[in-house]
Amino acid sequence: MNITNEDYKKKLSPEAYSVCCENGTEAPFSGKYYNHKEDGVYKCVCCDTPLFSSKAKFDSGTGWPSFFECEKDAIKEIEDDSFGMMRIEVRCKKCDSHLGHLFPDGPAPTHLRYCINSVCLNFEKE
């Protein structure tokens, strides 16, 4: 089943549509999951694919939910040179929605920081 932009406009909030479908970014410290501490799984708001475990979440101090690893085969990485800087964009592998960016400054054991917009996520408690 292919979901169209019109379907996403009906399903998502205007902010979620802007971030997931138009590569927007939510304001730091504004998202519902940046300081969220419950145990469970963070899923793609567009297609419900499990993306990150709460066990991989950490406080990066950036104002966005941050994770040191993703679920296996959940994320695709794309080089992003927008805004005059080189970054790695992360997208949902299943539906291609924009989620955020990946940086090499996270904690051990991976030293990665998936910096993800809360509005791109739904949370399912363990």
C-alpha positions, 0 to 999 in steps of 0.5 A, spaced: 500 500 500 502 506 497 501 512 502 500 519 498 502 526 501 495 527 501 494 521 506 500 524 510 496 530 510 490 527 513 494 523 518 499 527 521 499 534 525 501 540 520 508 540 524 509 532 523 508 533 516 513 539 515 518 535 519 517 528 516 515 529 509 518 536 508 525 535 512 523 540 517 525 540 524 522 542 531 524 547 535 529 544 541 526 542 548 519 543 545 518 535 543 514 531 548 520 525 548 526 529 549 526 528 556 521 522 556 524 516 561 519 511 560 521 504 558 519 501 551 519 502 543 519 509 539 516 508 533 515 511 526 509 516 526 508 515 519 508 507 518 509 504 526 516 501 524 520 500 531 526 505 530 529 506 537 529 502 544 528 506 550 534 502 552 538 506 547 536 513 549 540 518 553 540 525 554 545 529 549 543 536 552 541 538 545 533 538 546 531 533 542 531 525 543 537 522 542 539 515 541 546 511 541 543 506 536 537 504 532 533 498 531 536 493 526 534 495 519 530 500 521 534 507 519 537 509 512 542 514 512 543 519 507 549 525 506 546 531 507 550 538 505 544 543 507 545 549 511 553 549 509 555 543 513 556 536 512 551 531 516 548 524 515 540 525 515 536 519 518 530 516 514 525 511 516 527 505 512 520 503 511 516 509 509 522 514 507 520 519 512 525 524 515 527 523 522 533 527 524 540 527 523 546 522 525 552 525 529 559 521 531 559 524 538 554 520 542 556 515 548 559 508 548 559 503 546 557 506 539 559 513 539 553 515 535 548 520 536 541 519 533 538 526 534 531 525 532 525 530 532 519 528 537 514 529 532 516 523 528 515 518 533 510 515 537 512 511 543 509 504 545 510 502 553 513 496 554 
